[in-house]
Amino acid sequence: MRRLFWKFFSIIWLTLAASIGGLFVISSLLDAVPFSQELVRQQRVIALDVAARLLEQQGMEAAKAYARATATLAQPVELSISDSVTPADCAEGDSAHVRNVIIGDTCHRVTLIAQDPGVIEGTWPTLLPWASALIASAVAAFALARYLIRPVAHLRHGLSALAHGQFDVRIGDKMGGRKDEVAALAHDFDTSAGRLQELQEVQQRLFHDVSHELRSPLSRLQAAIGVLRQNPSRLETLLGRMDREIERIDGLVGEILTLARLSGRVDNVVAQTLDVIDLVNEIVDDASFEGQARGISVAHEGAATFVAQVDGELIYRALENVIRNALKHSPDNSHVYIRSRIIGETLHVTVADEGPGVQAHDIERIFQPFMRGSDAVAHDGYGLGLAITKQAIGKHGGRVTAALGTRGGLGVTLEIPRGAPATPDRMN
């Protein structure tokens, strides 16, 4: 990450430095001599000319008095007045710093002692603002590069933690109150990390629950085999018990395979045109026949037909799980109500019972694998039915919700769209 930081810093600072350098060159071409230095030079030239004129018109004493006065100015001008020089020197003529004055037969010379400022002295006032600008640009480049790279470093740390299985890492709170796209990316990272953590916990719980559900029938099988070895005469009785345990294991494995299939890609759904209401009525007839033994009535009212593009097997399984779950948890001599209605292009099927229901905080948990509610009574089943229903309806672009009934019991609503389930091409 340091290499990226210095790349950012170098690019930003070199760009600013090049801009400042370009401005300096342009300024130098337009104005070769700074205005303040030009004024100083003109002041010295004027002082030199005035001293020469005074020497010529008023004599040596007036010129020397003027020279002493110029030496005490805020911008001092040091002049030297020599009494006489050789005629050969006067023959050389005036120069930028010398004025020759001939009085009678005598040649006098006025010399400007204080020369132009040196290279450093003359250029430093000009270079100072440009040097300050370069330093300021370096500080700004450093701060900007740090501002840009710091969240990237946090993202790298977070991704590295995810790669090592640390799904509890969060970086959104390290963005320092930023509200830009980088902060949004950090919060998306936190959401993804939270989802991965949730999936990991679900996976671990699923492994635990599967092993627990398998251990019970396997333990009973082992116990039956042990009893059979000690008492072979009970073969017929124990074979029936072993058959039931094997059927239970087979059913559990089938449910797990169905849930695993639904957890795969959307294109696992095979769409076909059928009337969903026919599936509902078929399941209601079977459930009504089963409920007669316990005095439970199962009735459907609502839509007469709803032709849709769905996977018939999955939709049938989803509807059957909910209706049979309601029948299983209903007390004797009660009712199970199935109501269907079409809203737009979506079929809403609500299944309500008069059972004990669940606790309010368990509403969402009942759709998780092997979840039966914290106060559920032990029934036959694996706690996978509603999880399979939610996955199956979700594969069709619908959703499943649950709510407590006003007079007790639980109501589960399935929303089934009419259109075909989305394929990967359509999703893109």
PyMOL commands that set and color helices and strands:
alter all, ss='L'
color gray80, all
select helices_A, chain A and resi 2-30+35-58+60-70+87-91+119-163+172-174+181-230+232-262+266-268+276-294+312-329+360-362+365-367+385-395+424-427
alter helices_A, ss='H'
color red, helices_A
select strands_A, chain A and resi 79-85+98-103+106-112+272-275+297-302+307-310+335-343+346-352+399-404+410-417
alter strands_A, ss='S'
color yellow, strands_A
deselect
rebuild
show_as cartoon
